[in-house]
Amino acid sequence: MTVHPCRPITIGVACAAEAVYAYTADPENMADWAAGIGDGLRRSPDDNDVWIADTPTGEARVRFSPANPFGVLDHWVTLPDGTEISVPLRVVANGDGAEVTLTLFHLPAMDDAAFERDAAAVTRDLEALKARLEQSSP
């Protein structure tokens, strides 16, 4: 059984958890806060449950967990080479606000420096999400 090392990366957001979930669950909003998505996602023409992201190495396919009342925003990214990456993402209530947590896995193909770069990128993305949500919150 393989268990990859991982790091939960979390940030508090001064907005209601329901509002954070609703915004973050919409794939069309991802380009506003997730730099790795580039110019954004578009629906796959052959599968409504799949979104496409253009990457420097080709098209990546992204599937999202179905809408749910539990704050689960997991998604799976299939890279152009066929590698699938699981991205667990959660929104939970924290007082009147929310806590957003992404679990980053240290995959076998990545060295420690690449993992640290990914962790820094995820941190920047979550900070961008927080800023966007808090600036639009009344």
C-alpha positions as a printed Julia matrix, in Angstrom:
138×3 Matrix{Float64}:
   0.0    0.0     0.0
   1.39   3.38   -1.02
   0.87   6.41    1.19
   2.33   9.63   -0.19
   3.62  12.33    2.13
   1.3   15.31    2.03
   0.8   18.79    3.43
  -2.53  20.42    4.24
  -2.41  24.1     3.28
  -5.11  26.19    4.87
  -6.32  29.76    5.08
  -9.09  31.48    7.02
 -11.55  33.59    5.04
 -13.75  36.27    6.62
 -16.85  35.23    4.65
 -19.61  32.74    5.37
 -18.61  29.17    4.52
 -21.65  28.82    2.24
 -20.55  31.84    0.18
 -16.95  30.59   -0.01
 -18.16  27.17   -1.15
 -20.54  28.6    -3.76
 -17.83  30.79   -5.3
 -15.07  28.19   -5.15
 -17.3   25.39   -6.51
 -17.87  27.25   -9.79
 -15.13  26.16  -12.24
 -15.57  29.39  -14.19
 -14.25  31.31  -11.15
 -11.02  29.31  -10.84
  -9.0   31.51  -13.19
  -9.68  34.43  -10.82
  -7.78  32.79   -7.97
  -5.93  29.65   -9.14
  -2.91  30.74  -11.17
  -2.19  27.18  -12.34
  -5.4   27.25  -14.38
  -4.0   30.0   -16.6
  -6.72  31.68  -18.66
  -9.4   29.45  -17.17
 -11.37  26.34  -17.81
 -13.77  25.49  -20.59
 -16.24  22.62  -20.73
 -15.18  19.59  -22.7
 -17.2   19.4   -25.91
 -17.62  15.62  -25.48
 -18.27  15.35  -21.7
 -20.18  17.92  -19.61
 -18.57  16.59  -16.41
 -15.07  17.43  -17.63
 -13.41  20.82  -17.94
 -10.32  21.55  -20.04
  -7.32  23.67  -19.06
  -4.61  24.63  -21.54
  -1.15  23.95  -20.13
   2.32  24.4   -21.62
   2.38  20.65  -22.33
  -1.14  20.38  -23.79
  -4.7   20.04  -22.58
  -5.34  18.9   -19.01
  -8.75  17.48  -18.13
 -10.36  18.4   -14.8
 -13.24  16.61  -13.07
 -14.94  18.01   -9.98
 -16.81  16.35   -7.15
 -20.57  16.88   -7.41
 -22.21  19.74   -5.52
 -22.75  18.78   -1.9
 -23.65  20.32    1.48
 -20.38  19.21    3.1
 -17.91  21.71    1.63
 -16.12  19.06   -0.45
 -14.54  20.58   -3.57
 -12.24  17.73   -4.55
 -11.07  17.65   -8.12
  -8.94  15.39  -10.29
  -6.58  16.69  -12.93
  -5.53  14.41  -15.77
  -2.34  15.75  -17.31
  -1.63  15.5   -21.05
   0.56  12.42  -20.4
  -2.37  10.64  -18.7
  -1.19  11.09  -15.11
  -4.13  11.79  -12.79
  -3.6   14.0    -9.75
  -6.08  14.08   -6.88
  -6.63  17.51   -5.34
  -8.64  17.33   -2.1
 -10.14  20.74   -1.29
 -12.48  21.56    1.6
 -14.42  24.53    2.9
 -15.52  24.31    6.54
 -17.19  26.83    8.81
 -14.86  28.64   11.19
 -16.95  30.86   13.44
 -18.82  33.22   11.1
 -16.18  32.7     8.44
 -14.59  29.74    6.69
 -11.43  27.69    6.59
 -10.27  26.54    3.14
  -7.88  23.59    3.07
  -6.12  21.99    0.1
  -4.16  18.81    0.69
  -1.02  18.75   -1.46
   0.51  15.34   -2.14
   4.24  14.83   -2.61
   4.1   12.59   -5.66
   6.89  10.12   -6.48
   7.94  11.96   -9.65
   8.56  15.25   -7.83
  11.67  16.16   -5.91
  11.55  18.14   -2.67
  12.2   21.45   -4.45
   9.26  20.87   -6.82
   7.02  20.0    -3.88
   8.01  23.22   -2.1
   7.33  25.23   -5.29
   3.88  23.62   -5.54
   3.2   24.36   -1.86
   4.16  28.01   -2.37
   1.92  28.22   -5.46
  -1.03  26.71   -3.57
  -0.47  29.19   -0.74
  -0.52  32.08   -3.22
  -3.7   30.7    -4.81
  -5.47  30.43   -1.45
  -4.34  33.96   -0.54
  -5.78  35.18   -3.85
  -9.05  33.36   -3.13
  -9.21  34.98    0.32
  -8.51  38.46   -1.08
 -11.12  38.1    -3.85
 -13.82  36.86   -1.48
 -13.11  39.36    1.28
 -13.0   42.35   -1.07
 -16.43  41.47   -2.48
 -17.93  40.67    0.94
 -20.17  43.35    2.49
